[in-house]
């Protein structure tokens, strides 16, 4: 949001979105278990759409608040300590990461692994999405500055146009030229389909939701408010997106590189999925139910740490269970990975993520602003 203060009609905290965070983190974990066990329903492959939910959530929570001079400092305090600790520990202690080159290590420490050949490292491959999210953080102050004096309708139109135009990213020649060949040139060996512009539309979903919230769209009696209250309808639509996207005629399975058209369709379906999951709860929050239960709220609070560590934990779960990768055992590996990942996430949140966030914000904030906000971080 480009206002200088949060409108009085906008709630400072939306608890059910913490529950959505928890579901998104578990959803991403499930899709990775499905892939590495090569078992379970095919639809689980498209649970990677919960990354779109994370992007939309971040965009909503950040755009609904003023983007001030200390924005990047606060973002860094929020995400970097836990990220750096995860990369360092995985590089040093995870057996699967023993082959990591110094180039991979440096790239992962600086969140630039998606920009170099073979930058994704064992136990850390999923962090490509954080490279995208960090890029969004860097550009958000500039976006807010550009839109500062624009009227709300003009902002909404601009966001829609940019989001739709971003579907053309995969068709650009230097993006479509990727073939993943070993020993190929940089241009042919770096997958630019996963660069930040490709996912613009997923962030736009959250930004548009913030604009709608600021305009009080869901508070006015009428059809929109009634529809937003029918939460099961949106879950049915989201599930339909998953099944449609898991159809091989629509999107290739596994690690098969999608064509530009297939990628654009994948992004479009992910956009609808994220909108169905995030927008109803962002604009018309629930006041009771599973999302507000204490266990789900706790997992939501730990969701960033859960996301960071679950792939490393997954690689350990196989030898613990005595199961070879890509040989089945979905339920066993899922239960083991989820349980251990939640435990590791709780420890990481308590010992690293939250203390580091509070300390860095206090240490780097101006003297007059040392009081720490009690609001839940975005």
ZAKOLTI-773753 format. One record per residue (C-alpha): x, y, z; residue in one letter; residue number from 1. Coordinates in steps of 0.2 Angstrom, whole numbers, plus 5000, padded with zeros to 4 digits. Example, Ala and Ser with C-alpha at 12.3 -4.5 7.8 and 13.67 -1.06 7.14 Angstrom:
// residues 2
@east 5062&north 4978&up 5039&residuo a&num 1 $
@east 5068&north 4995&up 5036&residuo s&num 2 $
// end
This chain:
// residues 378
@east 5000&north 5000&up 5000&residuo x&num 1 $
@east 5006&north 5017&up 4996&residuo x&num 2 $
@east 4997&north 5027&up 5010&residuo x&num 3 $
@east 5006&north 5034&up 5024&residuo x&num 4 $
@east 4996&north 5025&up 5037&residuo x&num 5 $
@east 4985&north 5010&up 5038&residuo x&num 6 $
@east 4967&north 5014&up 5036&residuo x&num 7 $
@east 4956&north 5012&up 5052&residuo x&num 8 $
@east 4945&north 5000&up 5043&residuo x&num 9 $
@east 4960&north 4988&up 5040&residuo x&num 10 $
@east 4963&north 4976&up 5054&residuo x&num 11 $
@east 4981&north 4976&up 5061&residuo x&num 12 $
@east 4982&north 4957&up 5062&residuo x&num 13 $
@east 4972&north 4943&up 5053&residuo x&num 14 $
@east 4974&north 4927&up 5063&residuo x&num 15 $
@east 4967&north 4915&up 5051&residuo x&num 16 $
@east 4981&north 4919&up 5038&residuo x&num 17 $
@east 4993&north 4912&up 5051&residuo x&num 18 $
@east 4983&north 4896&up 5048&residuo x&num 19 $
@east 4984&north 4898&up 5029&residuo x&num 20 $
@east 5003&north 4899&up 5031&residuo x&num 21 $
@east 5004&north 4883&up 5041&residuo x&num 22 $
@east 4994&north 4874&up 5027&residuo x&num 23 $
@east 5005&north 4881&up 5014&residuo x&num 24 $
@east 5021&north 4875&up 5022&residuo x&num 25 $
@east 5014&north 4858&up 5025&residuo x&num 26 $
@east 5007&north 4858&up 5007&residuo x&num 27 $
@east 5025&north 4861&up 5000&residuo x&num 28 $
@east 5032&north 4848&up 5011&residuo x&num 29 $
@east 5019&north 4835&up 5005&residuo x&num 30 $
@east 5024&north 4839&up 4987&residuo x&num 31 $
@east 5042&north 4836&up 4990&residuo x&num 32 $
@east 5038&north 4820&up 4999&residuo x&num 33 $
@east 5028&north 4814&up 4984&residuo x&num 34 $
@east 5042&north 4818&up 4972&residuo x&num 35 $
@east 5056&north 4809&up 4982&residuo x&num 36 $
@east 5045&north 4794&up 4986&residuo x&num 37 $
@east 5038&north 4793&up 4968&residuo x&num 38 $
@east 5022&north 4787&up 4976&residuo x&num 39 $
@east 5005&north 4795&up 4982&residuo x&num 40 $
@east 4991&north 4803&up 4971&residuo x&num 41 $
@east 4997&north 4812&up 4956&residuo x&num 42 $
@east 4988&north 4828&up 4961&residuo x&num 43 $
@east 5001&north 4830&up 4975&residuo x&num 44 $
@east 5013&north 4835&up 4962&residuo x&num 45 $
@east 5004&north 4851&up 4960&residuo x&num 46 $
@east 5004&north 4855&up 4979&residuo x&num 47 $
@east 5019&north 4866&up 4974&residuo x&num 48 $
@east 5005&north 4878&up 4970&residuo x&num 49 $
@east 5006&north 4882&up 4989&residuo x&num 50 $
@east 5022&north 4892&up 4984&residuo x&num 51 $
@east 5010&north 4903&up 4975&residuo x&num 52 $
@east 5000&north 4905&up 4991&residuo x&num 53 $
@east 5016&north 4910&up 5001&residuo x&num 54 $
@east 5019&north 4923&up 4987&residuo x&num 55 $
@east 5002&north 4930&up 4988&residuo x&num 56 $
@east 5002&north 4930&up 5007&residuo x&num 57 $
@east 5018&north 4940&up 5007&residuo x&num 58 $
@east 5012&north 4953&up 4994&residuo x&num 59 $
@east 4995&north 4955&up 5004&residuo x&num 60 $
@east 5003&north 4957&up 5021&residuo x&num 61 $
@east 5016&north 4969&up 5015&residuo x&num 62 $
@east 5006&north 4980&up 5002&residuo x&num 63 $
@east 4992&north 4983&up 5015&residuo x&num 64 $
@east 5005&north 4993&up 5026&residuo x&num 65 $
@east 5015&north 5008&up 5022&residuo x&num 66 $
@east 5032&north 5004&up 5014&residuo x&num 67 $
@east 5043&north 5016&up 5024&residuo x&num 68 $
@east 5062&north 5019&up 5024&residuo x&num 69 $
@east 5066&north 5005&up 5036&residuo x&num 70 $
@east 5057&north 4992&up 5025&residuo x&num 71 $
@east 5072&north 4982&up 5019&residuo x&num 72 $
@east 5080&north 4983&up 5035&residuo x&num 73 $
@east 5065&north 4975&up 5044&residuo x&num 74 $
@east 5063&north 4962&up 5030&residuo x&num 75 $
@east 5082&north 4957&up 5032&residuo x&num 76 $
@east 5080&north 4955&up 5050&residuo x&num 77 $
@east 5065&north 4944&up 5047&residuo x&num 78 $
@east 5071&north 4932&up 5034&residuo x&num 79 $
@east 5090&north 4932&up 5033&residuo x&num 80 $
@east 5096&north 4925&up 5050&residuo x&num 81 $
@east 5086&north 4909&up 5049&residuo x&num 82 $
@east 5090&north 4908&up 5030&residuo x&num 83 $
@east 5109&north 4909&up 5033&residuo x&num 84 $
@east 5109&north 4897&up 5048&residuo x&num 85 $
@east 5100&north 4884&up 5037&residuo x&num 86 $
@east 5111&north 4886&up 5022&residuo x&num 87 $
@east 5127&north 4885&up 5034&residuo x&num 88 $
@east 5121&north 4870&up 5044&residuo x&num 89 $
@east 5115&north 4860&up 5029&residuo x&num 90 $
@east 5132&north 4863&up 5019&residuo x&num 91 $
@east 5142&north 4858&up 5034&residuo x&num 92 $
@east 5131&north 4843&up 5042&residuo x&num 93 $
@east 5120&north 4836&up 5029&residuo x&num 94 $
@east 5128&north 4820&up 5020&residuo x&num 95 $
@east 5119&north 4824&up 5004&residuo x&num 96 $
@east 5127&north 4841&up 5003&residuo x&num 97 $
@east 5145&north 4835&up 5005&residuo x&num 98 $
@east 5147&north 4837&up 4986&residuo x&num 99 $
@east 5142&north 4855&up 4987&residuo x&num 100 $
@east 5155&north 4866&up 4977&residuo x&num 101 $
@east 5161&north 4883&up 4984&residuo x&num 102 $
@east 5151&north 4892&up 4970&residuo x&num 103 $
@east 5135&north 4883&up 4975&residuo x&num 104 $
@east 5139&north 4888&up 4993&residuo x&num 105 $
@east 5142&north 4906&up 4989&residuo x&num 106 $
@east 5127&north 4907&up 4978&residuo x&num 107 $
@east 5115&north 4899&up 4991&residuo x&num 108 $
@east 5122&north 4911&up 5005&residuo x&num 109 $
@east 5118&north 4926&up 4994&residuo x&num 110 $
@east 5102&north 4919&up 4987&residuo x&num 111 $
@east 5108&north 4920&up 4969&residuo x&num 112 $
@east 5108&north 4901&up 4965&residuo x&num 113 $
@east 5094&north 4903&up 4952&residuo x&num 114 $
@east 5106&north 4915&up 4942&residuo x&num 115 $
@east 5120&north 4903&up 4939&residuo x&num 116 $
@east 5122&north 4886&up 4931&residuo x&num 117 $
@east 5120&north 4871&up 4944&residuo x&num 118 $
@east 5117&north 4883&up 4958&residuo x&num 119 $
@east 5104&north 4873&up 4967&residuo x&num 120 $
@east 5112&north 4862&up 4980&residuo x&num 121 $
@east 5106&north 4846&up 4989&residuo x&num 122 $
@east 5095&north 4849&up 5004&residuo x&num 123 $
@east 5092&north 4867&up 4998&residuo x&num 124 $
@east 5085&north 4865&up 4981&residuo x&num 125 $
@east 5068&north 4872&up 4986&residuo x&num 126 $
@east 5076&north 4889&up 4991&residuo x&num 127 $
@east 5074&north 4895&up 4973&residuo x&num 128 $
@east 5057&north 4902&up 4979&residuo x&num 129 $
@east 5065&north 4912&up 4992&residuo x&num 130 $
@east 5077&north 4920&up 4979&residuo x&num 131 $
@east 5061&north 4925&up 4970&residuo x&num 132 $
@east 5053&north 4932&up 4986&residuo x&num 133 $
@east 5069&north 4942&up 4991&residuo x&num 134 $
@east 5069&north 4950&up 4974&residuo x&num 135 $
@east 5051&north 4955&up 4977&residuo x&num 136 $
@east 5056&north 4963&up 4993&residuo x&num 137 $
@east 5070&north 4973&up 4984&residuo x&num 138 $
@east 5058&north 4979&up 4971&residuo x&num 139 $
@east 5043&north 4983&up 4983&residuo x&num 140 $
@east 5049&north 5000&up 4989&residuo x&num 141 $
@east 5052&north 5006&up 4971&residuo x&num 142 $
@east 5035&north 5000&up 4966&residuo x&num 143 $
@east 5027&north 5009&up 4980&residuo x&num 144 $
@east 5037&north 5025&up 4976&residuo x&num 145 $
@east 5031&north 5024&up 4958&residuo x&num 146 $
@east 5013&north 5022&up 4963&residuo x&num 147 $
@east 5014&north 5034&up 4977&residuo x&num 148 $
@east 5002&north 5048&up 4969&residuo x&num 149 $
@east 4992&north 5036&up 4958&residuo x&num 150 $
@east 4973&north 5034&up 4962&residuo x&num 151 $
@east 4968&north 5017&up 4968&residuo x&num 152 $
@east 4959&north 5012&up 4952&residuo x&num 153 $
@east 4974&north 5017&up 4942&residuo x&num 154 $
@east 4985&north 5006&up 4953&residuo x&num 155 $
@east 4974&north 4991&up 4952&residuo x&num 156 $
@east 4973&north 4993&up 4933&residuo x&num 157 $
@east 4992&north 4995&up 4932&residuo x&num 158 $
@east 4995&north 4979&up 4943&residuo x&num 159 $
@east 4983&north 4969&up 4932&residuo x&num 160 $
@east 4991&north 4974&up 4916&residuo x&num 161 $
@east 5009&north 4970&up 4923&residuo x&num 162 $
@east 5003&north 4954&up 4930&residuo x&num 163 $
@east 4995&north 4948&up 4914&residuo x&num 164 $
@east 5010&north 4954&up 4904&residuo x&num 165 $
@east 5021&north 4943&up 4915&residuo x&num 166 $
@east 5013&north 4928&up 4907&residuo x&num 167 $
@east 5024&north 4932&up 4892&residuo x&num 168 $
@east 5040&north 4930&up 4901&residuo x&num 169 $
@east 5042&north 4911&up 4896&residuo x&num 170 $
@east 5040&north 4916&up 4878&residuo x&num 171 $
@east 5055&north 4928&up 4877&residuo x&num 172 $
@east 5069&north 4920&up 4867&residuo x&num 173 $
@east 5082&north 4921&up 4880&residuo x&num 174 $
@east 5070&north 4912&up 4893&residuo x&num 175 $
@east 5064&north 4899&up 4880&residuo x&num 176 $
@east 5082&north 4895&up 4875&residuo x&num 177 $
@east 5085&north 4885&up 4891&residuo x&num 178 $
@east 5088&north 4866&up 4888&residuo x&num 179 $
@east 5098&north 4861&up 4904&residuo x&num 180 $
@east 5112&north 4853&up 4894&residuo x&num 181 $
@east 5127&north 4848&up 4904&residuo x&num 182 $
@east 5142&north 4858&up 4898&residuo x&num 183 $
@east 5131&north 4870&up 4889&residuo x&num 184 $
@east 5133&north 4889&up 4888&residuo x&num 185 $
@east 5127&north 4900&up 4902&residuo x&num 186 $
@east 5112&north 4905&up 4892&residuo x&num 187 $
@east 5107&north 4887&up 4889&residuo x&num 188 $
@east 5110&north 4880&up 4906&residuo x&num 189 $
@east 5102&north 4893&up 4918&residuo x&num 190 $
@east 5083&north 4890&up 4919&residuo x&num 191 $
@east 5076&north 4908&up 4918&residuo x&num 192 $
@east 5058&north 4901&up 4919&residuo x&num 193 $
@east 5061&north 4902&up 4938&residuo x&num 194 $
@east 5067&north 4920&up 4938&residuo x&num 195 $
@east 5057&north 4933&up 4948&residuo x&num 196 $
@east 5047&north 4941&up 4933&residuo x&num 197 $
@east 5039&north 4924&up 4930&residuo x&num 198 $
@east 5030&north 4924&up 4946&residuo x&num 199 $
@east 5024&north 4942&up 4945&residuo x&num 200 $
@east 5006&north 4937&up 4944&residuo x&num 201 $
@east 5006&north 4927&up 4960&residuo x&num 202 $
@east 5012&north 4942&up 4970&residuo x&num 203 $
@east 4999&north 4953&up 4961&residuo x&num 204 $
@east 4985&north 4942&up 4968&residuo x&num 205 $
@east 4990&north 4948&up 4986&residuo x&num 206 $
@east 4993&north 4966&up 4981&residuo x&num 207 $
@east 4976&north 4967&up 4973&residuo x&num 208 $
@east 4968&north 4959&up 4989&residuo x&num 209 $
@east 4977&north 4973&up 4999&residuo x&num 210 $
@east 4969&north 4986&up 4987&residuo x&num 211 $
@east 4952&north 4978&up 4989&residuo x&num 212 $
@east 4954&north 4978&up 5008&residuo x&num 213 $
@east 4959&north 4996&up 5009&residuo x&num 214 $
@east 4944&north 5000&up 4998&residuo x&num 215 $
@east 4932&north 4991&up 5010&residuo x&num 216 $
@east 4926&north 4980&up 4996&residuo x&num 217 $
@east 4921&north 4965&up 5008&residuo x&num 218 $
@east 4913&north 4976&up 5021&residuo x&num 219 $
@east 4899&north 4982&up 5010&residuo x&num 220 $
@east 4883&north 4972&up 5010&residuo x&num 221 $
@east 4881&north 4963&up 4994&residuo x&num 222 $
@east 4885&north 4949&up 4982&residuo x&num 223 $
@east 4904&north 4950&up 4985&residuo x&num 224 $
@east 4903&north 4949&up 5003&residuo x&num 225 $
@east 4891&north 4935&up 5003&residuo x&num 226 $
@east 4902&north 4925&up 4990&residuo x&num 227 $
@east 4918&north 4928&up 5001&residuo x&num 228 $
@east 4909&north 4920&up 5015&residuo x&num 229 $
@east 4906&north 4904&up 5006&residuo x&num 230 $
@east 4923&north 4897&up 5010&residuo x&num 231 $
@east 4920&north 4879&up 5004&residuo x&num 232 $
@east 4916&north 4886&up 4987&residuo x&num 233 $
@east 4934&north 4892&up 4985&residuo x&num 234 $
@east 4942&north 4876&up 4992&residuo x&num 235 $
@east 4932&north 4867&up 4978&residuo x&num 236 $
@east 4939&north 4879&up 4965&residuo x&num 237 $
@east 4956&north 4877&up 4972&residuo x&num 238 $
@east 4955&north 4858&up 4972&residuo x&num 239 $
@east 4949&north 4859&up 4954&residuo x&num 240 $
@east 4965&north 4869&up 4949&residuo x&num 241 $
@east 4976&north 4856&up 4957&residuo x&num 242 $
@east 4968&north 4842&up 4947&residuo x&num 243 $
@east 4968&north 4852&up 4931&residuo x&num 244 $
@east 4986&north 4856&up 4933&residuo x&num 245 $
@east 4991&north 4838&up 4937&residuo x&num 246 $
@east 4984&north 4832&up 4920&residuo x&num 247 $
@east 4998&north 4828&up 4909&residuo x&num 248 $
@east 4990&north 4836&up 4894&residuo x&num 249 $
@east 4990&north 4853&up 4903&residuo x&num 250 $
@east 5007&north 4852&up 4912&residuo x&num 251 $
@east 5022&north 4840&up 4911&residuo x&num 252 $
@east 5025&north 4829&up 4926&residuo x&num 253 $
@east 5041&north 4828&up 4936&residuo x&num 254 $
@east 5056&north 4838&up 4931&residuo x&num 255 $
@east 5051&north 4839&up 4913&residuo x&num 256 $
@east 5054&north 4857&up 4907&residuo x&num 257 $
@east 5038&north 4864&up 4902&residuo x&num 258 $
@east 5036&north 4873&up 4885&residuo x&num 259 $
@east 5032&north 4892&up 4886&residuo x&num 260 $
@east 5013&north 4889&up 4884&residuo x&num 261 $
@east 5013&north 4875&up 4897&residuo x&num 262 $
@east 5022&north 4886&up 4909&residuo x&num 263 $
@east 5010&north 4901&up 4906&residuo x&num 264 $
@east 4996&north 4889&up 4909&residuo x&num 265 $
@east 5004&north 4883&up 4925&residuo x&num 266 $
@east 5006&north 4900&up 4932&residuo x&num 267 $
@east 4988&north 4905&up 4927&residuo x&num 268 $
@east 4981&north 4890&up 4937&residuo x&num 269 $
@east 4993&north 4894&up 4951&residuo x&num 270 $
@east 4986&north 4912&up 4951&residuo x&num 271 $
@east 4968&north 4905&up 4953&residuo x&num 272 $
@east 4973&north 4893&up 4966&residuo x&num 273 $
@east 4982&north 4906&up 4977&residuo x&num 274 $
@east 4967&north 4918&up 4975&residuo x&num 275 $
@east 4955&north 4905&up 4980&residuo x&num 276 $
@east 4965&north 4901&up 4996&residuo x&num 277 $
@east 4971&north 4918&up 5001&residuo x&num 278 $
@east 4958&north 4931&up 4996&residuo x&num 279 $
@east 4942&north 4925&up 5005&residuo x&num 280 $
@east 4952&north 4924&up 5021&residuo x&num 281 $
@east 4961&north 4940&up 5019&residuo x&num 282 $
@east 4945&north 4950&up 5015&residuo x&num 283 $
@east 4933&north 4941&up 5025&residuo x&num 284 $
@east 4943&north 4932&up 5039&residuo x&num 285 $
@east 4935&north 4918&up 5049&residuo x&num 286 $
@east 4933&north 4920&up 5068&residuo x&num 287 $
@east 4934&north 4901&up 5072&residuo x&num 288 $
@east 4938&north 4884&up 5065&residuo x&num 289 $
@east 4953&north 4874&up 5061&residuo x&num 290 $
@east 4964&north 4888&up 5055&residuo x&num 291 $
@east 4963&north 4896&up 5072&residuo x&num 292 $
@east 4966&north 4881&up 5082&residuo x&num 293 $
@east 4982&north 4882&up 5093&residuo x&num 294 $
@east 4992&north 4868&up 5084&residuo x&num 295 $
@east 4989&north 4876&up 5067&residuo x&num 296 $
@east 4993&north 4893&up 5073&residuo x&num 297 $
@east 5009&north 4887&up 5081&residuo x&num 298 $
@east 5014&north 4878&up 5064&residuo x&num 299 $
@east 5009&north 4895&up 5055&residuo x&num 300 $
@east 5021&north 4904&up 5067&residuo x&num 301 $
@east 5035&north 4892&up 5063&residuo x&num 302 $
@east 5031&north 4890&up 5045&residuo x&num 303 $
@east 5046&north 4900&up 5038&residuo x&num 304 $
@east 5058&north 4888&up 5048&residuo x&num 305 $
@east 5047&north 4873&up 5043&residuo x&num 306 $
@east 5049&north 4878&up 5024&residuo x&num 307 $
@east 5068&north 4881&up 5026&residuo x&num 308 $
@east 5072&north 4864&up 5034&residuo x&num 309 $
@east 5060&north 4852&up 5028&residuo x&num 310 $
@east 5070&north 4846&up 5012&residuo x&num 311 $
@east 5085&north 4843&up 5023&residuo x&num 312 $
@east 5075&north 4833&up 5035&residuo x&num 313 $
@east 5067&north 4824&up 5021&residuo x&num 314 $
@east 5084&north 4818&up 5015&residuo x&num 315 $
@east 5087&north 4811&up 5032&residuo x&num 316 $
@east 5070&north 4803&up 5034&residuo x&num 317 $
@east 5074&north 4790&up 5021&residuo x&num 318 $
@east 5089&north 4781&up 5029&residuo x&num 319 $
@east 5080&north 4783&up 5046&residuo x&num 320 $
@east 5065&north 4773&up 5039&residuo x&num 321 $
@east 5076&north 4761&up 5029&residuo x&num 322 $
@east 5068&north 4766&up 5013&residuo x&num 323 $
@east 5077&north 4770&up 4996&residuo x&num 324 $
@east 5072&north 4786&up 4988&residuo x&num 325 $
@east 5060&north 4785&up 4973&residuo x&num 326 $
@east 5055&north 4768&up 4979&residuo x&num 327 $
@east 5038&north 4771&up 4988&residuo x&num 328 $
@east 5034&north 4773&up 5007&residuo x&num 329 $
@east 5024&north 4789&up 5005&residuo x&num 330 $
@east 5015&north 4788&up 5021&residuo x&num 331 $
@east 5029&north 4783&up 5032&residuo x&num 332 $
@east 5041&north 4796&up 5025&residuo x&num 333 $
@east 5027&north 4809&up 5026&residuo x&num 334 $
@east 5024&north 4806&up 5044&residuo x&num 335 $
@east 5042&north 4805&up 5049&residuo x&num 336 $
@east 5047&north 4821&up 5039&residuo x&num 337 $
@east 5032&north 4831&up 5045&residuo x&num 338 $
@east 5035&north 4826&up 5063&residuo x&num 339 $
@east 5054&north 4830&up 5063&residuo x&num 340 $
@east 5052&north 4845&up 5052&residuo x&num 341 $
@east 5039&north 4853&up 5064&residuo x&num 342 $
@east 5051&north 4849&up 5079&residuo x&num 343 $
@east 5066&north 4857&up 5070&residuo x&num 344 $
@east 5056&north 4872&up 5065&residuo x&num 345 $
@east 5050&north 4875&up 5083&residuo x&num 346 $
@east 5068&north 4874&up 5089&residuo x&num 347 $
@east 5074&north 4885&up 5075&residuo x&num 348 $
@east 5061&north 4898&up 5077&residuo x&num 349 $
@east 5064&north 4899&up 5096&residuo x&num 350 $
@east 5083&north 4899&up 5096&residuo x&num 351 $
@east 5087&north 4908&up 5079&residuo x&num 352 $
@east 5073&north 4916&up 5069&residuo x&num 353 $
@east 5063&north 4926&up 5082&residuo x&num 354 $
@east 5078&north 4931&up 5094&residuo x&num 355 $
@east 5088&north 4936&up 5079&residuo x&num 356 $
@east 5073&north 4946&up 5072&residuo x&num 357 $
@east 5070&north 4956&up 5088&residuo x&num 358 $
@east 5089&north 4959&up 5091&residuo x&num 359 $
@east 5093&north 4965&up 5073&residuo x&num 360 $
@east 5077&north 4976&up 5073&residuo x&num 361 $
@east 5083&north 4984&up 5089&residuo x&num 362 $
@east 5101&north 4985&up 5085&residuo x&num 363 $
@east 5098&north 4993&up 5068&residuo x&num 364 $
@east 5083&north 5004&up 5072&residuo x&num 365 $
@east 5084&north 5023&up 5075&residuo x&num 366 $
@east 5086&north 5027&up 5094&residuo x&num 367 $
@east 5068&north 5034&up 5094&residuo x&num 368 $
@east 5061&north 5018&up 5087&residuo x&num 369 $
@east 5068&north 5005&up 5098&residuo x&num 370 $
@east 5052&north 4999&up 5105&residuo x&num 371 $
@east 5048&north 4982&up 5096&residuo x&num 372 $
@east 5031&north 4980&up 5088&residuo x&num 373 $
@east 5020&north 4967&up 5095&residuo x&num 374 $
@east 5012&north 4963&up 5078&residuo x&num 375 $
@east 5016&north 4946&up 5071&residuo x&num 376 $
@east 5029&north 4948&up 5057&residuo x&num 377 $
@east 5023&north 4947&up 5039&residuo x&num 378 $
// end
